[in-house]
Amino acid sequence: MGRNSNTVPGSSSSNSNNESSGKRKAVVVSVMYYGVRRIELRGTLNAGVAMYGLLRDHLNYKEEDMVILTENSQYPHCQPTKENIVKAMQWLVQDAQPGDTLFFFYSGHGSDQDDLNGDEPGCLDSIICPVDFKNPLTGARDNGLSDDDMHRYMVDPLKPGVRLTAVFDSCHSGSVLDLPYSYESSGKQNHSRGVCQFVAAHLSSALASYAKGVIDLKGIKRGAWFIKKRLTTNRNAEQKTVSTKSSPADVVQWGGCRDNENSCGMSYGKPIGMMGVMTHSFVSAVSENPQQSYAQLLKSIRDRCVKEGNPKHLQIPQLSCSHPLGKTT
């Protein structure tokens, strides 16, 4: 799938002469936070195994061209620490040439933090949480990788003609690679990146409190201030993102949910076990039909998330790109 192709990179039908002669490299990161109270995740290891199988068996990636980071490894350099994740990102894009096809996958916790450079319509940066995201000196959980960091490591170095697909099965991951163009399953561009979601969340919370007979005037006032701030800064932030975060390369990011949502896990029984709904939906949709357009694949993934996900937790997978999509993608 890309600017000049409407199918999944690496599938047999997407291999133009230029792409088929290029390299394929992939990074798969699974973070369990093993033994850490209250935040340990049970399905991320299974998610990594499933994505590895998709890459190897369906998308023509070779084992020797993949880096796997997981706590299940006995090797220190294969642990999903911040340092190792950054090194893996740098390895992935190093010396990438036109025709190369790159893939990055992350399954673990995600969070957000204040946006300090004014490129977020939602006023918050998305982050991913390495296994060592808790600072051992201060105890603060401030050792994450922000969307600005990951864009700098994986997108900025890429040349025209290089393809990068990134999949994040984590909370707050809708725009976690900071790409300027987001899309709906209809193929139409979404210009309200984060703002409508934020407004809807605050209105929903206020209505829910009112229905219970609770009127939180302080919360309503604070929410109104944030809504006003986001509405007034949205367009400027979008324009800044387009001017500073566009790329001549063909970069596509799939997020497990919108920036204000959580990505959930489900038990799929034997032999799959526990796994993120986004990962299971993505792997299933691509395995069954790799010759889908961007919009078709987004719809397939969203439909599966609705069918398989927890009805109590809204989770709407997102698609964003480094460039405007053509009508056929």
ABEGO torsion letter per residue (X at the ends): XEAABABBBGBAAABBAAAAABBBBBBBBBBAGBGBBGABBAAAAAAAAAAAAAAAAAAGBBAAABBBBBAABABAAABBBAAAAAAAAAAAABGBBBGBBBBBBBBEBBBBBBBAAGABAAGBBBBBBBAAABBAAAGBBAABBBAAAAAAAAAAABBBGBBBBBBBBBBGAAAAAGBABBBBAAGBBBAABGAAAAAAAAAAAAAAAAAAGBBBAAAAAAAAAAAAAAAAAAAAAAAAAAAAABBABBBBBBBABBAABBBBBBBAEOAAEBBBAAAAAAAAAAAABAABBAAAAAAAAAAAAAAABBAABBBBBBBBBABBBBAAX
